[in-house]
Amino acid sequence: MTSYNLFFTDTRGAVLHRLAIHGESDDEVMAQLPEYDDGHDIEIWDGERLVAIYRSGKKRP
């Protein structure tokens, strides 16, 4: 099991907060992202490797 860091970012790309989650693969973690969608984009990192940037499907207030 791998530990991934999710970095929630604002419209300028500044990090608002970080959440550590675990997953067996990049695909498994990516499949979990909609449950964390709070209206901010999420950078997914595996150590120093950027896995992906999840673009939020929700409108921010």
CHARMM-style PDB file with segment names, atoms N, HN, CA, C and O in Angstrom:
ATOM      1  N   MET     1       0.851  -1.174   0.000  1.00  0.00      PROA
ATOM      2  CA  MET     1       0.000   0.000   0.000  1.00  0.00      PROA
ATOM      3  C   MET     1       0.899   1.239   0.000  1.00  0.00      PROA
ATOM      4  O   MET     1       1.877   1.311   0.744  1.00  0.00      PROA
ATOM      5  N   THR     2       0.559   2.189  -0.825  1.00  0.00      PROA
ATOM      6  HN  THR     2      -0.236   2.131  -1.429  1.00  0.00      PROA
ATOM      7  CA  THR     2       1.337   3.411  -0.976  1.00  0.00      PROA
ATOM      8  C   THR     2       0.606   4.575  -0.324  1.00  0.00      PROA
ATOM      9  O   THR     2      -0.623   4.645  -0.360  1.00  0.00      PROA
ATOM     10  N   SER     3       1.360   5.479   0.267  1.00  0.00      PROA
ATOM     11  HN  SER     3       2.358   5.422   0.296  1.00  0.00      PROA
ATOM     12  CA  SER     3       0.795   6.687   0.854  1.00  0.00      PROA
ATOM     13  C   SER     3       0.865   7.813  -0.182  1.00  0.00      PROA
ATOM     14  O   SER     3       1.923   8.075  -0.754  1.00  0.00      PROA
ATOM     15  N   TYR     4      -0.246   8.458  -0.411  1.00  0.00      PROA
ATOM     16  HN  TYR     4      -1.106   8.244   0.053  1.00  0.00      PROA
ATOM     17  CA  TYR     4      -0.355   9.579  -1.347  1.00  0.00      PROA
ATOM     18  C   TYR     4      -0.732  10.832  -0.574  1.00  0.00      PROA
ATOM     19  O   TYR     4      -1.431  10.756   0.437  1.00  0.00      PROA
ATOM     20  N   ASN     5      -0.272  11.981  -1.044  1.00  0.00      PROA
ATOM     21  HN  ASN     5       0.296  12.042  -1.864  1.00  0.00      PROA
ATOM     22  CA  ASN     5      -0.659  13.258  -0.476  1.00  0.00      PROA
ATOM     23  C   ASN     5      -1.571  13.976  -1.455  1.00  0.00      PROA
ATOM     24  O   ASN     5      -1.262  14.098  -2.641  1.00  0.00      PROA
ATOM     25  N   LEU     6      -2.686  14.445  -0.947  1.00  0.00      PROA
ATOM     26  HN  LEU     6      -2.937  14.347   0.016  1.00  0.00      PROA
ATOM     27  CA  LEU     6      -3.613  15.266  -1.733  1.00  0.00      PROA
ATOM     28  C   LEU     6      -3.439  16.707  -1.263  1.00  0.00      PROA
ATOM     29  O   LEU     6      -3.597  17.009  -0.080  1.00  0.00      PROA
ATOM     30  N   PHE     7      -3.114  17.588  -2.201  1.00  0.00      PROA
ATOM     31  HN  PHE     7      -2.986  17.343  -3.162  1.00  0.00      PROA
ATOM     32  CA  PHE     7      -2.969  19.006  -1.892  1.00  0.00      PROA
ATOM     33  C   PHE     7      -4.127  19.756  -2.546  1.00  0.00      PROA
ATOM     34  O   PHE     7      -4.250  19.781  -3.770  1.00  0.00      PROA
ATOM     35  N   PHE     8      -4.960  20.355  -1.730  1.00  0.00      PROA
ATOM     36  HN  PHE     8      -4.860  20.335  -0.735  1.00  0.00      PROA
ATOM     37  CA  PHE     8      -6.115  21.111  -2.194  1.00  0.00      PROA
ATOM     38  C   PHE     8      -5.650  22.538  -2.460  1.00  0.00      PROA
ATOM     39  O   PHE     8      -5.053  23.171  -1.589  1.00  0.00      PROA
ATOM     40  N   THR     9      -5.925  23.048  -3.669  1.00  0.00      PROA
ATOM     41  HN  THR     9      -6.410  22.533  -4.377  1.00  0.00      PROA
ATOM     42  CA  THR     9      -5.394  24.343  -4.075  1.00  0.00      PROA
ATOM     43  C   THR     9      -6.501  25.341  -4.406  1.00  0.00      PROA
ATOM     44  O   THR     9      -7.609  24.971  -4.795  1.00  0.00      PROA
ATOM     45  N   ASP    10      -6.161  26.626  -4.236  1.00  0.00      PROA
ATOM     46  HN  ASP    10      -5.261  26.927  -3.920  1.00  0.00      PROA
ATOM     47  CA  ASP    10      -7.111  27.678  -4.594  1.00  0.00      PROA
ATOM     48  C   ASP    10      -6.933  28.037  -6.068  1.00  0.00      PROA
ATOM     49  O   ASP    10      -6.176  27.381  -6.784  1.00  0.00      PROA
ATOM     50  N   THR    11      -7.625  29.069  -6.513  1.00  0.00      PROA
ATOM     51  HN  THR    11      -8.239  29.602  -5.931  1.00  0.00      PROA
ATOM     52  CA  THR    11      -7.594  29.437  -7.934  1.00  0.00      PROA
ATOM     53  C   THR    11      -6.220  29.911  -8.399  1.00  0.00      PROA
ATOM     54  O   THR    11      -5.937  29.889  -9.596  1.00  0.00      PROA
ATOM     55  N   ARG    12      -5.362  30.339  -7.474  1.00  0.00      PROA
ATOM     56  HN  ARG    12      -5.592  30.356  -6.501  1.00  0.00      PROA
ATOM     57  CA  ARG    12      -4.002  30.772  -7.818  1.00  0.00      PROA
ATOM     58  C   ARG    12      -2.999  29.634  -7.735  1.00  0.00      PROA
ATOM     59  O   ARG    12      -1.833  29.809  -8.089  1.00  0.00      PROA
ATOM     60  N   GLY    13      -3.443  28.452  -7.265  1.00  0.00      PROA
ATOM     61  HN  GLY    13      -4.390  28.309  -6.977  1.00  0.00      PROA
ATOM     62  CA  GLY    13      -2.551  27.316  -7.124  1.00  0.00      PROA
ATOM     63  C   GLY    13      -1.913  27.199  -5.756  1.00  0.00      PROA
ATOM     64  O   GLY    13      -1.094  26.310  -5.527  1.00  0.00      PROA
ATOM     65  N   ALA    14      -2.286  28.103  -4.826  1.00  0.00      PROA
ATOM     66  HN  ALA    14      -2.952  28.826  -5.012  1.00  0.00      PROA
ATOM     67  CA  ALA    14      -1.746  28.029  -3.468  1.00  0.00      PROA
ATOM     68  C   ALA    14      -2.400  26.872  -2.722  1.00  0.00      PROA
ATOM     69  O   ALA    14      -3.599  26.627  -2.860  1.00  0.00      PROA
ATOM     70  N   VAL    15      -1.602  26.170  -1.938  1.00  0.00      PROA
ATOM     71  HN  VAL    15      -0.628  26.369  -1.826  1.00  0.00      PROA
ATOM     72  CA  VAL    15      -2.101  25.021  -1.189  1.00  0.00      PROA
ATOM     73  C   VAL    15      -2.917  25.495   0.008  1.00  0.00      PROA
ATOM     74  O   VAL    15      -2.455  26.302   0.815  1.00  0.00      PROA
ATOM     75  N   LEU    16      -4.137  24.978   0.103  1.00  0.00      PROA
ATOM     76  HN  LEU    16      -4.512  24.323  -0.554  1.00  0.00      PROA
ATOM     77  CA  LEU    16      -5.029  25.307   1.213  1.00  0.00      PROA
ATOM     78  C   LEU    16      -4.870  24.313   2.360  1.00  0.00      PROA
ATOM     79  O   LEU    16      -4.818  24.700   3.528  1.00  0.00      PROA
ATOM     80  N   HSD    17      -4.794  23.039   2.018  1.00  0.00      PROA
ATOM     81  HN  HSD    17      -4.836  22.725   1.069  1.00  0.00      PROA
ATOM     82  CA  HSD    17      -4.544  22.005   3.019  1.00  0.00      PROA
ATOM     83  C   HSD    17      -4.107  20.721   2.342  1.00  0.00      PROA
ATOM     84  O   HSD    17      -4.233  20.563   1.128  1.00  0.00      PROA
ATOM     85  N   ARG    18      -3.589  19.801   3.159  1.00  0.00      PROA
ATOM     86  HN  ARG    18      -3.487  19.930   4.145  1.00  0.00      PROA
ATOM     87  CA  ARG    18      -3.067  18.527   2.676  1.00  0.00      PROA
ATOM     88  C   ARG    18      -3.788  17.399   3.387  1.00  0.00      PROA
ATOM     89  O   ARG    18      -4.139  17.508   4.561  1.00  0.00      PROA
ATOM     90  N   LEU    19      -4.003  16.312   2.659  1.00  0.00      PROA
ATOM     91  HN  LEU    19      -3.718  16.223   1.705  1.00  0.00      PROA
ATOM     92  CA  LEU    19      -4.607  15.111   3.217  1.00  0.00      PROA
ATOM     93  C   LEU    19      -3.808  13.916   2.729  1.00  0.00      PROA
ATOM     94  O   LEU    19      -3.554  13.785   1.532  1.00  0.00      PROA
ATOM     95  N   ALA    20      -3.405  13.036   3.653  1.00  0.00      PROA
ATOM     96  HN  ALA    20      -3.611  13.142   4.625  1.00  0.00      PROA
ATOM     97  CA  ALA    20      -2.691  11.812   3.287  1.00  0.00      PROA
ATOM     98  C   ALA    20      -3.700  10.677   3.191  1.00  0.00      PROA
ATOM     99  O   ALA    20      -4.518  10.485   4.090  1.00  0.00      PROA
ATOM    100  N   ILE    21      -3.638   9.922   2.087  1.00  0.00      PROA
ATOM    101  HN  ILE    21      -2.974  10.078   1.356  1.00  0.00      PROA
ATOM    102  CA  ILE    21      -4.491   8.750   1.919  1.00  0.00      PROA
ATOM    103  C   ILE    21      -3.631   7.596   1.435  1.00  0.00      PROA
ATOM    104  O   ILE    21      -2.492   7.803   1.015  1.00  0.00      PROA
ATOM    105  N   HSD    22      -4.163   6.385   1.489  1.00  0.00      PROA
ATOM    106  HN  HSD    22      -5.088   6.217   1.831  1.00  0.00      PROA
ATOM    107  CA  HSD    22      -3.434   5.195   1.059  1.00  0.00      PROA
ATOM    108  C   HSD    22      -4.166   4.534  -0.093  1.00  0.00      PROA
ATOM    109  O   HSD    22      -5.392   4.596  -0.187  1.00  0.00      PROA
ATOM    110  N   GLY    23      -3.407   3.907  -0.960  1.00  0.00      PROA
ATOM    111  HN  GLY    23      -2.411   3.856  -0.884  1.00  0.00      PROA
ATOM    112  CA  GLY    23      -3.999   3.192  -2.074  1.00  0.00      PROA
ATOM    113  C   GLY    23      -3.028   2.176  -2.639  1.00  0.00      PROA
ATOM    114  O   GLY    23      -1.816   2.287  -2.456  1.00  0.00      PROA
ATOM    115  N   GLU    24      -3.575   1.179  -3.329  1.00  0.00      PROA
ATOM    116  HN  GLU    24      -4.560   1.089  -3.477  1.00  0.00      PROA
ATOM    117  CA  GLU    24      -2.763   0.139  -3.958  1.00  0.00      PROA
ATOM    118  C   GLU    24      -2.128   0.610  -5.256  1.00  0.00      PROA
ATOM    119  O   GLU    24      -1.091   0.093  -5.670  1.00  0.00      PROA
ATOM    120  N   SER    25      -2.762   1.609  -5.910  1.00  0.00      PROA
ATOM    121  HN  SER    25      -3.605   2.029  -5.574  1.00  0.00      PROA
ATOM    122  CA  SER    25      -2.252   2.087  -7.199  1.00  0.00      PROA
ATOM    123  C   SER    25      -2.736   3.506  -7.450  1.00  0.00      PROA
ATOM    124  O   SER    25      -3.626   4.006  -6.762  1.00  0.00      PROA
ATOM    125  N   ASP    26      -2.136   4.148  -8.449  1.00  0.00      PROA
ATOM    126  HN  ASP    26      -1.413   3.742  -9.009  1.00  0.00      PROA
ATOM    127  CA  ASP    26      -2.580   5.485  -8.850  1.00  0.00      PROA
ATOM    128  C   ASP    26      -4.054   5.452  -9.249  1.00  0.00      PROA
ATOM    129  O   ASP    26      -4.825   6.336  -8.874  1.00  0.00      PROA
ATOM    130  N   ASP    27      -4.439   4.428 -10.012  1.00  0.00      PROA
ATOM    131  HN  ASP    27      -3.813   3.710 -10.317  1.00  0.00      PROA
ATOM    132  CA  ASP    27      -5.818   4.333 -10.486  1.00  0.00      PROA
ATOM    133  C   ASP    27      -6.807   4.214  -9.325  1.00  0.00      PROA
ATOM    134  O   ASP    27      -7.882   4.812  -9.365  1.00  0.00      PROA
ATOM    135  N   GLU    28      -6.449   3.449  -8.295  1.00  0.00      PROA
ATOM    136  HN  GLU    28      -5.575   2.964  -8.263  1.00  0.00      PROA
ATOM    137  CA  GLU    28      -7.329   3.311  -7.136  1.00  0.00      PROA
ATOM    138  C   GLU    28      -7.519   4.652  -6.430  1.00  0.00      PROA
ATOM    139  O   GLU    28      -8.632   5.002  -6.037  1.00  0.00      PROA
ATOM    140  N   VAL    29      -6.436   5.391  -6.276  1.00  0.00      PROA
ATOM    141  HN  VAL    29      -5.532   5.106  -6.595  1.00  0.00      PROA
ATOM    142  CA  VAL    29      -6.515   6.702  -5.631  1.00  0.00      PROA
ATOM    143  C   VAL    29      -7.337   7.663  -6.487  1.00  0.00      PROA
ATOM    144  O   VAL    29      -8.168   8.404  -5.962  1.00  0.00      PROA
ATOM    145  N   MET    30      -7.112   7.656  -7.788  1.00  0.00      PROA
ATOM    146  HN  MET    30      -6.436   7.054  -8.215  1.00  0.00      PROA
ATOM    147  CA  MET    30      -7.869   8.537  -8.678  1.00  0.00      PROA
ATOM    148  C   MET    30      -9.371   8.249  -8.601  1.00  0.00      PROA
ATOM    149  O   MET    30     -10.184   9.171  -8.680  1.00  0.00      PROA
ATOM    150  N   ALA    31      -9.734   7.000  -8.451  1.00  0.00      PROA
ATOM    151  HN  ALA    31      -9.075   6.251  -8.387  1.00  0.00      PROA
ATOM    152  CA  ALA    31     -11.141   6.625  -8.364  1.00  0.00      PROA
ATOM    153  C   ALA    31     -11.788   7.150  -7.074  1.00  0.00      PROA
ATOM    154  O   ALA    31     -13.006   7.323  -7.022  1.00  0.00      PROA
ATOM    155  N   GLN    32     -10.987   7.402  -6.043  1.00  0.00      PROA
ATOM    156  HN  GLN    32      -9.998   7.262  -6.086  1.00  0.00      PROA
ATOM    157  CA  GLN    32     -11.498   7.893  -4.768  1.00  0.00      PROA
ATOM    158  C   GLN    32     -11.710   9.412  -4.754  1.00  0.00      PROA
ATOM    159  O   GLN    32     -12.414   9.927  -3.886  1.00  0.00      PROA
ATOM    160  N   LEU    33     -11.118  10.120  -5.691  1.00  0.00      PROA
ATOM    161  HN  LEU    33     -10.546   9.702  -6.397  1.00  0.00      PROA
ATOM    162  CA  LEU    33     -11.095  11.584  -5.627  1.00  0.00      PROA
ATOM    163  C   LEU    33     -12.462  12.261  -5.599  1.00  0.00      PROA
ATOM    164  O   LEU    33     -12.602  13.268  -4.905  1.00  0.00      PROA
ATOM    165  N   PRO    34     -13.479  11.773  -6.309  1.00  0.00      PROA
ATOM    166  CA  PRO    34     -14.770  12.470  -6.227  1.00  0.00      PROA
ATOM    167  C   PRO    34     -15.318  12.603  -4.805  1.00  0.00      PROA
ATOM    168  O   PRO    34     -16.041  13.558  -4.522  1.00  0.00      PROA
ATOM    169  N   GLU    35     -14.998  11.680  -3.914  1.00  0.00      PROA
ATOM    170  HN  GLU    35     -14.411  10.904  -4.144  1.00  0.00      PROA
ATOM    171  CA  GLU    35     -15.488  11.798  -2.539  1.00  0.00      PROA
ATOM    172  C   GLU    35     -14.774  12.905  -1.767  1.00  0.00      PROA
ATOM    173  O   GLU    35     -15.276  13.360  -0.739  1.00  0.00      PROA
ATOM    174  N   TYR    36     -13.619  13.341  -2.243  1.00  0.00      PROA
ATOM    175  HN  TYR    36     -13.210  12.972  -3.078  1.00  0.00      PROA
ATOM    176  CA  TYR    36     -12.880  14.431  -1.601  1.00  0.00      PROA
ATOM    177  C   TYR    36     -13.114  15.781  -2.286  1.00  0.00      PROA
ATOM    178  O   TYR    36     -12.589  16.799  -1.837  1.00  0.00      PROA
ATOM    179  N   ASP    37     -13.886  15.794  -3.352  1.00  0.00      PROA
ATOM    180  HN  ASP    37     -14.312  14.966  -3.717  1.00  0.00      PROA
ATOM    181  CA  ASP    37     -14.117  17.015  -4.136  1.00  0.00      PROA
ATOM    182  C   ASP    37     -14.911  18.022  -3.311  1.00  0.00      PROA
ATOM    183  O   ASP    37     -16.109  17.857  -3.082  1.00  0.00      PROA
ATOM    184  N   ASP    38     -14.215  19.071  -2.869  1.00  0.00      PROA
ATOM    185  HN  ASP    38     -13.242  19.205  -3.055  1.00  0.00      PROA
ATOM    186  CA  ASP    38     -14.845  20.123  -2.067  1.00  0.00      PROA
ATOM    187  C   ASP    38     -14.942  21.439  -2.828  1.00  0.00      PROA
ATOM    188  O   ASP    38     -15.194  22.490  -2.238  1.00  0.00      PROA
ATOM    189  N   GLY    39     -14.742  21.375  -4.137  1.00  0.00      PROA
ATOM    190  HN  GLY    39     -14.537  20.522  -4.616  1.00  0.00      PROA
ATOM    191  CA  GLY    39     -14.797  22.584  -4.952  1.00  0.00      PROA
ATOM    192  C   GLY    39     -13.424  23.138  -5.289  1.00  0.00      PROA
ATOM    193  O   GLY    39     -13.320  24.127  -6.015  1.00  0.00      PROA
ATOM    194  N   HSD    40     -12.379  22.524  -4.779  1.00  0.00      PROA
ATOM    195  HN  HSD    40     -12.464  21.721  -4.190  1.00  0.00      PROA
ATOM    196  CA  HSD    40     -11.012  22.946  -5.073  1.00  0.00      PROA
ATOM    197  C   HSD    40     -10.322  21.877  -5.914  1.00  0.00      PROA
ATOM    198  O   HSD    40     -10.633  20.690  -5.818  1.00  0.00      PROA
ATOM    199  N   ASP    41      -9.383  22.325  -6.737  1.00  0.00      PROA
ATOM    200  HN  ASP    41      -9.131  23.290  -6.815  1.00  0.00      PROA
ATOM    201  CA  ASP    41      -8.575  21.365  -7.477  1.00  0.00      PROA
ATOM    202  C   ASP    41      -7.668  20.630  -6.496  1.00  0.00      PROA
ATOM    203  O   ASP    41      -7.336  21.152  -5.432  1.00  0.00      PROA
ATOM    204  N   ILE    42      -7.272  19.415  -6.863  1.00  0.00      PROA
ATOM    205  HN  ILE    42      -7.541  18.990  -7.728  1.00  0.00      PROA
ATOM    206  CA  ILE    42      -6.456  18.585  -5.977  1.00  0.00      PROA
ATOM    207  C   ILE    42      -5.239  18.076  -6.755  1.00  0.00      PROA
ATOM    208  O   ILE    42      -5.373  17.460  -7.813  1.00  0.00      PROA
ATOM    209  N   GLU    43      -4.050  18.347  -6.206  1.00  0.00      PROA
ATOM    210  HN  GLU    43      -3.942  18.847  -5.347  1.00  0.00      PROA
ATOM    211  CA  GLU    43      -2.822  17.764  -6.746  1.00  0.00      PROA
ATOM    212  C   GLU    43      -2.582  16.461  -5.996  1.00  0.00      PROA
ATOM    213  O   GLU    43      -2.629  16.436  -4.767  1.00  0.00      PROA
ATOM    214  N   ILE    44      -2.324  15.383  -6.724  1.00  0.00      PROA
ATOM    215  HN  ILE    44      -2.285  15.403  -7.723  1.00  0.00      PROA
ATOM    216  CA  ILE    44      -2.083  14.080  -6.128  1.00  0.00      PROA
ATOM    217  C   ILE    44      -0.593  13.768  -6.278  1.00  0.00      PROA
ATOM    218  O   ILE    44      -0.060  13.753  -7.388  1.00  0.00      PROA
ATOM    219  N   TRP    45       0.069  13.520  -5.149  1.00  0.00      PROA
ATOM    220  HN  TRP    45      -0.364  13.532  -4.247  1.00  0.00      PROA
ATOM    221  CA  TRP    45       1.499  13.265  -5.137  1.00  0.00      PROA
ATOM    222  C   TRP    45       1.799  11.932  -4.483  1.00  0.00      PROA
ATOM    223  O   TRP    45       1.201  11.571  -3.470  1.00  0.00      PROA
ATOM    224  N   ASP    46       2.730  11.208  -5.074  1.00  0.00      PROA
ATOM    225  HN  ASP    46       3.216  11.501  -5.897  1.00  0.00      PROA
ATOM    226  CA  ASP    46       3.305   9.987  -4.507  1.00  0.00      PROA
ATOM    227  C   ASP    46       4.759  10.330  -4.228  1.00  0.00      PROA
ATOM    228  O   ASP    46       5.603  10.217  -5.116  1.00  0.00      PROA
ATOM    229  N   GLY    47       5.057  10.745  -3.010  1.00  0.00      PROA
ATOM    230  HN  GLY    47       4.371  10.837  -2.289  1.00  0.00      PROA
ATOM    231  CA  GLY    47       6.400  11.234  -2.689  1.00  0.00      PROA
ATOM    232  C   GLY    47       6.686  12.497  -3.480  1.00  0.00      PROA
ATOM    233  O   GLY    47       5.958  13.484  -3.371  1.00  0.00      PROA
ATOM    234  N   GLU    48       7.746  12.468  -4.277  1.00  0.00      PROA
ATOM    235  HN  GLU    48       8.337  11.666  -4.366  1.00  0.00      PROA
ATOM    236  CA  GLU    48       8.114  13.623  -5.099  1.00  0.00      PROA
ATOM    237  C   GLU    48       7.546  13.538  -6.513  1.00  0.00      PROA
ATOM    238  O   GLU    48       7.848  14.381  -7.358  1.00  0.00      PROA
ATOM    239  N   ARG    49       6.728  12.526  -6.769  1.00  0.00      PROA
ATOM    240  HN  ARG    49       6.483  11.841  -6.083  1.00  0.00      PROA
ATOM    241  CA  ARG    49       6.155  12.319  -8.115  1.00  0.00      PROA
ATOM    242  C   ARG    49       4.729  12.864  -8.173  1.00  0.00      PROA
ATOM    243  O   ARG    49       3.854  12.429  -7.425  1.00  0.00      PROA
ATOM    244  N   LEU    50       4.511  13.821  -9.072  1.00  0.00      PROA
ATOM    245  HN  LEU    50       5.222  14.174  -9.680  1.00  0.00      PROA
ATOM    246  CA  LEU    50       3.159  14.322  -9.309  1.00  0.00      PROA
ATOM    247  C   LEU    50       2.406  13.281 -10.121  1.00  0.00      PROA
ATOM    248  O   LEU    50       2.785  12.970 -11.250  1.00  0.00      PROA
ATOM    249  N   VAL    51       1.346  12.747  -9.547  1.00  0.00      PROA
ATOM    250  HN  VAL    51       1.037  12.999  -8.630  1.00  0.00      PROA
ATOM    251  CA  VAL    51       0.550  11.712 -10.208  1.00  0.00      PROA
ATOM    252  C   VAL    51      -0.423  12.357 -11.185  1.00  0.00      PROA
ATOM    253  O   VAL    51      -0.507  11.957 -12.347  1.00  0.00      PROA
ATOM    254  N   ALA    52      -1.161  13.362 -10.704  1.00  0.00      PROA
ATOM    255  HN  ALA    52      -1.093  13.687  -9.761  1.00  0.00      PROA
ATOM    256  CA  ALA    52      -2.181  14.003 -11.538  1.00  0.00      PROA
ATOM    257  C   ALA    52      -2.690  15.250 -10.829  1.00  0.00      PROA
ATOM    258  O   ALA    52      -2.428  15.472  -9.646  1.00  0.00      PROA
ATOM    259  N   ILE    53      -3.420  16.050 -11.584  1.00  0.00      PROA
ATOM    260  HN  ILE    53      -3.633  15.870 -12.544  1.00  0.00      PROA
ATOM    261  CA  ILE    53      -4.160  17.172 -11.004  1.00  0.00      PROA
ATOM    262  C   ILE    53      -5.630  16.927 -11.307  1.00  0.00      PROA
ATOM    263  O   ILE    53      -6.048  16.855 -12.463  1.00  0.00      PROA
ATOM    264  N   TYR    54      -6.394  16.803 -10.244  1.00  0.00      PROA
ATOM    265  HN  TYR    54      -6.055  16.861  -9.305  1.00  0.00      PROA
ATOM    266  CA  TYR    54      -7.843  16.570 -10.361  1.00  0.00      PROA
ATOM    267  C   TYR    54      -8.534  17.925 -10.390  1.00  0.00      PROA
ATOM    268  O   TYR    54      -8.395  18.720  -9.459  1.00  0.00      PROA
ATOM    269  N   ARG    55      -9.262  18.181 -11.437  1.00  0.00      PROA
ATOM    270  HN  ARG    55      -9.374  17.536 -12.193  1.00  0.00      PROA
ATOM    271  CA  ARG    55      -9.993  19.450 -11.564  1.00  0.00      PROA
ATOM    272  C   ARG    55     -11.392  19.259 -10.984  1.00  0.00      PROA
ATOM    273  O   ARG    55     -12.139  18.374 -11.402  1.00  0.00      PROA
ATOM    274  N   SER    56     -11.720  20.087 -10.036  1.00  0.00      PROA
ATOM    275  HN  SER    56     -11.114  20.806  -9.696  1.00  0.00      PROA
ATOM    276  CA  SER    56     -13.011  19.970  -9.354  1.00  0.00      PROA
ATOM    277  C   SER    56     -14.164  20.184 -10.317  1.00  0.00      PROA
ATOM    278  O   SER    56     -14.113  21.042 -11.198  1.00  0.00      PROA
ATOM    279  N   GLY    57     -15.197  19.391 -10.132  1.00  0.00      PROA
ATOM    280  HN  GLY    57     -15.239  18.694  -9.416  1.00  0.00      PROA
ATOM    281  CA  GLY    57     -16.403  19.534 -10.929  1.00  0.00      PROA
ATOM    282  C   GLY    57     -17.451  20.380 -10.248  1.00  0.00      PROA
ATOM    283  O   GLY    57     -18.537  20.592 -10.787  1.00  0.00      PROA
ATOM    284  N   LYS    58     -17.120  20.873  -9.037  1.00  0.00      PROA
ATOM    285  HN  LYS    58     -16.238  20.701  -8.599  1.00  0.00      PROA
ATOM    286  CA  LYS    58     -18.067  21.680  -8.260  1.00  0.00      PROA
ATOM    287  C   LYS    58     -17.708  23.145  -8.369  1.00  0.00      PROA
ATOM    288  O   LYS    58     -16.541  23.512  -8.507  1.00  0.00      PROA
ATOM    289  N   LYS    59     -18.736  23.974  -8.303  1.00  0.00      PROA
ATOM    290  HN  LYS    59     -19.684  23.676  -8.191  1.00  0.00      PROA
ATOM    291  CA  LYS    59     -18.523  25.419  -8.287  1.00  0.00      PROA
ATOM    292  C   LYS    59     -18.175  25.864  -6.885  1.00  0.00      PROA
ATOM    293  O   LYS    59     -18.787  25.426  -5.910  1.00  0.00      PROA
ATOM    294  N   ARG    60     -17.185  26.739  -6.789  1.00  0.00      PROA
ATOM    295  HN  ARG    60     -16.688  27.095  -7.581  1.00  0.00      PROA
ATOM    296  CA  ARG    60     -16.825  27.313  -5.489  1.00  0.00      PROA
ATOM    297  C   ARG    60     -17.702  28.511  -5.216  1.00  0.00      PROA
ATOM    298  O   ARG    60     -18.058  29.248  -6.135  1.00  0.00      PROA
ATOM    299  N   PRO    61     -18.056  28.710  -3.957  1.00  0.00      PROA
ATOM    300  CA  PRO    61     -18.878  29.906  -3.629  1.00  0.00      PROA
ATOM    301  C   PRO    61     -18.121  31.192  -3.847  1.00  0.00      PROA
ATOM    302  OT1 PRO    61     -18.663  32.273  -3.620  1.00  0.00      PROA
TER     303      PRO     61
END
